[in-house]
Each structure stands twice: as C-alpha cells, then as structure tokens.
Amino acid sequence: MSPRLVIVLLLAGFVGCAKPPPLPEIAVRAATADDLAGFRADLGNRFAAEQLQPFDTALQELKLDAMNRGVATADARELDMQAVVNGKTVRETLILGWQARRARLLRESAQLAGMLEPDLRLRQQTAARGTPESITTRIQNEQDILGRLQRDLTDAESRLTAWGATPEPATNPPLPAR
C-alpha cells in the first residue's frame, strides 16, 4: 500500500471519528419550514427528548412573541420565528426564546395582578356581610395562577442564568396578600 493511500485512509478515519458538536453549538437551519423540520428531526435522532424540550419551548415562545408584537397569522408567526433563529446556534436560540418567555410571564403576571387587586378589595368590602363564594373562588384561582406564573418565571430566569444570559432586572409584580 502506498504511503499516500495510508495517509488518506487515516485522515478519513479521523474525520469519520470526529465528535459532532454539542447541542448548544449546533447552528439552526430554518431558512424554510422544511429546513427547520428536517433540522429538528435530525436533532431528535441525535439527542434525547428531554434535552430538546427547552429548544422546542424556545421556538414556541418566539412564535408567541411574534403574536405579542402584532404578527397576525400563524404562518406569519412561523416565518418570523424562522427568520429570528436561522443561522443562530441552539444556545442563542434558547436564550432568545427563554427571554421571550420571561417577558411573556412578566406581562401575564402584571395583568393577572391587576385583575386580582379589585377582587381583593371587593372581598374586603363584603367581608362583614359574607363574601360571595364566586368572589372567593375567583380570588383563589387568580392566586393559584399567579403562583404558577411565578414558578415558571423563576424557572425561566434560572435557565437563562445557567446559559450565561443574566436576566435583565424587572419589577416582578408583587403577589397581593391573600
């Protein structure tokens, strides 16, 4: 065997044995819906579902962010999300998507806290003669949802911090007293 052939075979062997990049460093292919579907399918063949769950959440949150910005149709939101992530790394996509999630959770918490405050005042006003059960139930539901939103917000901020993206300071709406 010629020395050149041996060298070529060795190089081919080394290239074939090269370790693929870790998930966070992989560049997202999303120029078209088919590109993104193929990219996601490829990831599904290489990584466990629980490893990909944050990525899937990030993509969904970017579509929700587009809706919040007034992008009207589902197709347009999909295209908007694709334009945002195409060519970025999975890590960059995670950060963008989870920052969008955090912003959404902050908005929803503020909105729900605004709904809860008048209900708490109404409970206080009706306490002497007996607060209607419907108001008590509504307050309990609003407080439960606020608690879930706060847990989700804490999770989003923890993930962002773990990925090296310190969440921007925000005024978390205080949870009204029970």
Summary of the structure (lengths in Angstrom):
residues: 178
radius of gyration: 24.0
end to end distance: 82.6
largest distance: 99.6
contacts: 465
relative contact order: 0.10
helix: 74%
strand: 1%
